[in-house]
Structures are given as structure tokens and as C-alpha cells.
């Protein structure tokens, strides 16, 4: 689901938009889009994900209905929600870990904000003790710290280095298509990300619900010229290109 695409589709069967088995863009994983209390930050200029949130009394049964479809057949489960792992209800988190044990899922991929970096490090240790590998994911969006913090309002800080982030996180998300971004910076971001992270998700900005303008010329050029290049897995191993909000089959 791409930033600015809109997060709430409560009129649709939740399983239809919240569960996916081995999507073409990211094969080899089961994926669930769950609902939590919403991101604590809520300041990113490109994001409207936090609208997909609810109190625990509403989100817990919804999450249970989605997680009931997890089979474990790929051995990897990706959990997405409108915030960080730690903003999911505790009951949901406990259920996910129980499912991982019961279905013999050996890898859990989930996202957290940099503010939860130390809690993420501890979570990795706890899961390792249970025989589950954590693939921790973070939304970096760009390694241009000035743009990330002054325009995107990401809340990571300008003094945090890519290497420091990679000490804790295995996967990262990049975002492209906002006014002021350039292809040169994008290529630099991709190069840095692939050197440091095992898997990199490149998201195309959709504008829409975000509070910052989309550069439509950038996004048109991206779809026409850059998507075929960046989806060359031999040239860009580990890069997952998400050019549409349905590329992960959820959202």
C-alpha cells in the first residue's frame, strides 16, 4: 500500500484486502495488513496510514479474522500495520508469535519507527530465543537527511547514519515521487540501501492523502522508464519495487 493511497476500506471484506500469499512483487512470504492503535508520530508529510487505526476492542477481532488465514507454508510472515509492531494490541502480537510457533514460521518481518530502535533490538533477541528470526524493517524514505527531516518530517534525526540504522534493521523502505526529489538522489539511495540492507522496498509516492505535493513528472517517468530497470533482479538483487498501491496484494 503506497503512501497517500488512502488506508480505510472498511466496506470491503477485510480478508480480501488484508491477507496475501506470496505476492508477485515480494514472493515467498505470507503478508497480513493488520490494524493497531495508529502511529505515535503522525507527522510524516507523505503519510495517511494512521487513519487505519482503532481501539483494541475493534482491532483485535479484525486481526484475528485475518490471521486465521495464515498457513505457514512459506515459512515467512510479513506483518504490516498503520504504525509500528509495538503499536499493535498486545493480544494481537501474542497471537502472531503463537501462530509462528504452531505453523513453524521461522522468519517474521515487521516494521518499527526509529524511536523503537532499542525495543526492536530486544525483540530480535527474544524471538531468536524462540527460534524465530526477526527481519526488522524501517521506513527511511531517503538517506538525504535534510530532505528526510525538513520536508518528509520523518523523525529519525539528521545525525543518525545509515550504518547505525543497519546495525538494528535488516530491511528498509525508500520513497520517491515527492516534489524536490531527484533521480540522482534516488539512485544514491538505492545504492546505499542495497549495500547495507538485505531487502529494500522502493515505494512510489501517490500524493492523495499526503500533505506534500507529488511531482507528477517524476512519477510518470518512474513508471515508464525506471520500473523496468529497477525490477531487474540480477542488477538490483533484494530491491522490491512497489509502483502501485496493490503491488503487495494488500491495502
Beta strands, then each sheet from edge to edge (+ up, - down):
strand 1: 19-21
strand 2: 30-34
strand 3: 76-81
strand 4: 107-111
strand 5: 133-141
strand 6: 171-176
strand 7: 199-204
strand 8: 239-242
sheet 1: 1+ 2- 3- 4- 5- 6- 7- 8-
end
